[in-house]
């Protein structure tokens, strides 16, 4: 009876994971720009691959009698790195395509974290265009 439940659970997780991966891949192809394309691979595909890896863990543990630690490590690595990678890609997109002046106000003393670190003047002056004008650099060793 336990093997039948495990087989059904493994099959269900594989179908769910494959569906999420397909939807994520379709979103990556069809969405118009980078900012919206990030959602496909970072959310849907991460859940898809995670579900398939969990199905593999269940299969080898219950049906084969051999626990595989590799799938757990891969799943944890995937769930930790995919959001961080998407965050860095989104920040790079902001710096390349959005001017500092075009951002909405935060209604706080601090500005946008990616443009103005809290408590500092920030790397960009409000009139500086981040797309065409790089921030002024001070020489190493003092100004």
N, C-alpha and C positions, 0 to 999 in steps of 0.2 A: 504493500500500500504506500509506503514511504517513497519507493522508487517511482511510482506512478505520479504522485504529487510533485516530486522533484522534476520529473520529465515535463510535466505540464508547466511548472514554474519556469524551467529553462526555456521551453519553447515560447512561452509568453514574453519573457524578457528579451529573447532574440527578435521576436516580431516587433515589440515596442522599440527596441534599440534600432532596428533597421528602419522603422518608420520615422523616428526622430532624425536619423542620419540622412535619409532621403529628403525630408522636409528642409533640414539645414542646408544641404547641398543645393536644393532648388532655390532657396532664398539667397544663397551666395551668388548664383548665376543671374537671377532675375531682378534683384533689388538694384536701384539706380546708382547709388554712390557709396563710397567707402563707409561713411558713418552708419548707414542702414545695413550694409553688408556684414558688418561686424556681428550682428545678432545671429545670423545663420550658423556660422561655425562655432561661436563661443557658447551659445545656449543649446540649441537643438542638437548639434552634432556631438557636443560634450556629453549630453544626456544619452545620446544613442550609443556612443562608444562605451560609456560607463555601464549601461544596461547589458551590453554584450559581454563585457568583462565580468560583471557580477554573475551573469548566466554561466560563464565559463568556470568561475569559482564554485558555484553550486554543483555544476556537472561533475567536476573532478573530485569534489569533496564527498558528495552523496553517492554518486553512481560508480565512481572508480575507487573510492576509499583513499584518495591521496590528496591532502590539502596542498594547494599551490599558492604560495605567498606572492608570487610574481604578479598575478592579476590584481591583487590588493594594492601593491606598490604602484603599479601603472595607473590604476584608478585614482588613487590619492594624488599622484603627480599630475595627472590630467586635470583633476578638479582644482588643484592649486595654481597651475600655470596658465590655464586658458583665460581666466578673468584678468590676471596680471598682464598677459600679452595683449589682450583686447584694450586694456586701459592705456598701455604704452602706445599702441597704434592710434587710439583715439586722440591722445595728447599730441602726437606727431601730426595728425590730420588737422587738429585745431591750429597748431603753430604754422602750418604751411598754407592753410586756406582761410582762416578767420582772422581778421584784424582785431587788435585789442579794442579799438573804439567801437566795433560792431557788436561786442558782447553786451548783454543786458547788465544793468546794475545789480550788485549783490545786496544793496541796502545795508551794508555793514562797513566798518572801517577797513576791513581786509577786502581785497579784490578777489579775482579768480585765482585759485591756488596754482594753476599751471602757468599763469602769467606773473602774478605778484605774490611772492612768499609773504606770509603773515609777519607783521611787525617791521618790514623793511620797505624801502622805496620800490624795490622790484627791479628786474632786469630791463624792463622796457618803459620808457617815458610814455605818457598818454598820447603824444603826438607822433610817436615812432611807429612805423608800419612794420610788423614782424615778418611780413612776407618779403619785402624788398630791402629793408634796412636791418642789418644785424645789430644786436645790442653792443654798446661801447664796451670794450675790454680794457681792463687796467693791466699794466705789465706785472709779471710775477715779481714779488719782492717789495711791493709797495707802490703808492701812487705818487 
